[in-house]
Amino acid sequence: MLVRVQCFNVSADGYGAGPDQTLEQPFGHPDPGPLFAWAGATASWPMRGEPGGTRGLDDYFTRDMHRGDVGAEIMGRNKFGPYRGPWENHDWQGWWGDEPPFRAPVFVLTHHVRPSITLGQTTFHFLDTTPEEALAQAKKAAGDKDVRIGGGVNTVRQFLEAGLIDTLHIAVAPVELGAGERLWASPDELTDRYHLEKIPSSSGVVHHLFWRK
């Protein structure tokens, strides 16, 4: 079993989201769409509405994201939705629609717990706890499969600081956001703990692969 970050997107200046997240702009402003454009262009992108798409390195990483060996996911509250503070409406069930793509238990870290929600093949559990305890629950739910730390940036940083992540795949796009939620000033910040290989793609994205030393 591995604890991993996978297909996590950041800008060339290290931001995974812009400021001012809203319901209409889940990743803040300015529009961070260019961070994710490489994945949406691939043949294996699961929300592709028509045939086609690119093959090659980017497609490999997109296909790998959905190969079914993740048994549980952990995310921060603001990957579930944009609202802060106590829940005002339990009828609102997040950004992910009636059939979320996770198809496994998802543990949402929040200071304001609420009852679990099942949508399709995904159940969201809401926890007010430490990264260590959240990971213990996720591992139990995952069985012999991996646990994915899905984001956002603050959640990934918490698990990094706690030393809980085994591998990371960070896709660095050739755009700058200038502000927002920052994963790093430089990927070299992680090389005291991880090996790093950088693999450039024809799309302009550079895939950064980290694994524990």
N, C-alpha and C positions, 0 to 999 in steps of 0.2 A: 504493500500500500504506500502510495506517495501522496504528499500534500503539495499541490501544484497551483501555480498561476498560469493561465493558458490564453493565448490570443488576446493579451491585454494591450491596449493601444495608448501610446503617448505621442506628444508632439516632439519635434527636434529639441525644444527647450524644456522638455520633461514634464509637461502638463497632460494629465489624463482627462481633464474636463475644464471648461471655462467657468467664470463666475456667473452668479445669478441664475441658478437652476430654477426652472419653472415646469409646470405640467406640460406646456407646449414645447419647451426646450430642455429635455432631460439631461443634456450635457452642457448646459449653460450657453453663454455668449462669448465670442462670436460663434456662429454655427461650426461645431467641430466635425462636421461630416467628412472633411478630408482625412481625418484620423482613421476612419473606418472604410473609406472608399475601396481600398485594396481588397478587403474581404468580400464586400458586396459585389465586386466584379468577377469573382471566381465562379467556376462551374458548380462547385459544391456548396455554395452559399444556400442555407436551408430555406430562406424566404424568397429565393429567386422565382419570379413569376412567369418566366419564359425560358425556353432552351437557350443554350449558349454559355458564355462565360469563359474566363481564362483558365488555362491549365498551368502546370509547372509548380514552382516553389510556393507561391501564395495559396494555390489551390490545395496543396498538400497540407498546409497548416490549418486551413478552414475545414478540410475533411477530417483531420485528426481531432479537431475540437468536438466532433459529433460521433465519434466511433463507439461510444457506449460503455467506456470503462471508468466513468465517473459515477460513484455511488451516492454522493451527497455534495452539496454546494453550500458555501458560506458567503453571505453578502452583507453589506451595510444597508441601513434603512433607506438611504437615498439612492440605492440602486433599485429598491422596490418601488419607491415613489418620492415625490419632491417635498412632502409635508414634514414639518418639524413640530416638536412638542407633542402633547397628548393627542391621541387619535380622536378626531371630531366625528368621523363617519366610518363605522365598521363595514358599511355596505360597499365602500370603495375597495377594490381588490387588487390594486397595483397596476403597473404598466403592461403586464405580460399577457393579457387577454385570457380567453377561455381555455386555451391549450398552450401554456407556457413551454418554452423549448427545453426545460431542464429534465423533466421526466424522472425525477428523483427527489428525495427530501431536500429542501432548501432551508437553511437556518439564517434568519435575518437578525442582525445585531441592532438593538434599539434600547433606549432607556425607558421606553413606554411599551410594555408588552400588550399583546392582544391575543384572542383565541387563534388557533391555527386555522388555515384556509386551505382547502383542497380544490384545485382547478385542474381538470383532466387527470394526467398522470403525475402531477406535481403537488406536493403539500408544503406550504410555507409555515415554518415555526418561528415564533418571535421570542428572542432571548435577550434578557438584560444580564449579561455575564461577561467574564473575561475571555480573551481569545483562547486560552488553554482549555477552559471548560466547554466553550462552544465547539472546539475541535474534538474534544472527547465525545461529545454527543454526536457530532457528524461522523466520526470514525465508527461508532457503534451502529449508526444507521447505514453506513456504506458497506458493511461487511468486509469482503476481501477486495473491494474496488477502491479507487482513489478518491480523495477529497479535493475539490477545487475551491480555491479562494477566488471568488468571482469579482470582487471589487465592491465599491469604488476605490479610489486612490487611498483614502484614509484607512480603509479596512486592510488593504494590502500592506500599507506601512506598519500598521499595528502588528500584523502577523510576522512581518520581517523583523521588527524590533524585538519580538518575543522569540525569535529563532525557530519558528515553526514551519517554515516553507522549505521543501526539498528542491524543487525545480521551478523555474520561471521562463515563460516565453513572452517577451515584450516586443511588440511591433512598433518601431519608431518611424513615424511618418515625416516626410520632408516639408513640414509646415510648422509655423510657430504660433502659439496662442498668446504668449506674453503675460498671462495671469490665469488664476484659477487654482485648481487642485493639483499640486505638483508631486510627482513621484520621486524625482531626483533632479539635482543640478547636472549630474553626470552619471552615466551607468557605472563608471569606475568606483563609485561609492560602495558598490556591493562586492568588489573583487577581493576584499579582505576575507570574505566568507564563502564566495562562490567562484568557480571557474566561469569564464565568459567567452562565448564564441559569437561573432557578429557575421551574419549571412545576408548580403545585399540581394535584393530582388529587382527584376526589371521594372517593377511598378514604382520604384523609388523608395519603397519601404526597406528598412534594414531590420531583420529579425535578430533579436538579441536572445540568446539561449544561456541560461544560468543553471548550474548544478553545484551542489555542495562540495566543498573541498574535503 
